[in-house]
Amino acid sequence: MGSSTCIADNVKRVRDSIAEATLRSGRSPGEITLVAASKTQSADSIRQAIAAGVDATGENRVQEMLGKHAQGAYSGAPLHFIGNIQSNKAARIVGVCDLIESVDSTALVSQIGRKAVSLGITQKILIEVNVAGEPQKSGILPGRISEILELAAQTEGIKVLGLMAIPPISVKNDENCNYFDVMYQLYIDISEKKYDNVSMQVLSMGMSDSYTDALLAGSNMVRIGTAIFGRR
Ligand SMILES: *Cc1c(COP(=O)(O)O)cnc(C)c1O
């Protein structure tokens, strides 16, 4: 019982900070989607976060997500996939997730499109960008985003709604800000181009320790784990 109050309080605190940062950036808090990053959290904790009013939940691991999905953990809020996608598992999340945020290759676009067509649905996706070009990190390099967009334009069953990024952790907050600004500019540049099956409306960036800066830079979707559920 105690933890339920705690999750609800945490969601309220996060909402308040989101509102403050959003107003400072000249927007309205209602434009921001709060995604509870719920990896390792129990179905019960996730239900508490949804009851407390998060807009969506986000999971990282396919097996874990399908297990909790079967327990009804996500009912009442859209489910996002935010983790690294192994190509042999991509098909399993299509149709289960409302938004797949972590699509970072042309191969994944094709696989997801094929599965979506076979299910008779359109799968909404974001393109994950490796904005700092960090080796070992998931995400497509900024210079190669257009390859994905061009393929998406010819792929049935896919709708690209925007970009997602996990900029590198830096000691100084200012350093993050720079990558957030780079992402915002990419988002704007792509919005001005015209591709079929692409409708830029989501810029997903900002986590527990960085969402204020991300929002000030123009993010409209934040993925928050620790600040809602406590330390993993
Ligand atoms: C875990 C995770 C988050 C949330 O991280 P916190 O620092 O706990 O808020 C956001 N995005 C992704 C992709 C994650 O894996």
The ligand as an SDF file (V2000), in Angstrom:
LIG
                    3D

 15 15  0  0  0  0  0  0  0  0999 V2000
   15.2940    2.7530  -18.6210 C   0  0  0  0  0  0  0  0  0  0  0  0
   15.0570    3.6520  -19.7500 C   0  0  0  0  0  0  0  0  0  0  0  0
   14.5720    4.9590  -19.5500 C   0  0  0  0  0  0  0  0  0  0  0  0
   14.3080    5.5520  -18.2010 C   0  0  0  0  0  0  0  0  0  0  0  0
   15.4960    5.7010  -17.4620 O   0  0  0  0  0  0  0  0  0  0  0  0
   15.5070    6.3930  -16.0250 P   0  0  0  0  0  0  0  0  0  0  0  0
   16.8630    6.9960  -15.9360 O   0  0  0  0  0  0  0  0  0  0  0  0
   15.2820    5.3200  -15.0350 O   0  0  0  0  0  0  0  0  0  0  0  0
   14.4340    7.4120  -16.0070 O   0  0  0  0  0  0  0  0  0  0  0  0
   14.3100    5.7210  -20.6790 C   0  0  0  0  0  0  0  0  0  0  0  0
   14.5460    5.2660  -21.9240 N   0  0  0  0  0  0  0  0  0  0  0  0
   15.0310    4.0370  -22.1470 C   0  0  0  0  0  0  0  0  0  0  0  0
   15.2500    3.5980  -23.5420 C   0  0  0  0  0  0  0  0  0  0  0  0
   15.3090    3.2020  -21.0610 C   0  0  0  0  0  0  0  0  0  0  0  0
   15.8040    1.9840  -21.3050 O   0  0  0  0  0  0  0  0  0  0  0  0
  1  2  1  0
  2  3  1  0
  2 14  2  0
  3  4  1  0
  3 10  2  0
  4  5  1  0
  5  6  1  0
  6  7  2  0
  6  8  1  0
  6  9  1  0
 10 11  1  0
 11 12  2  0
 12 13  1  0
 12 14  1  0
 14 15  1  0
M  END
$$$$
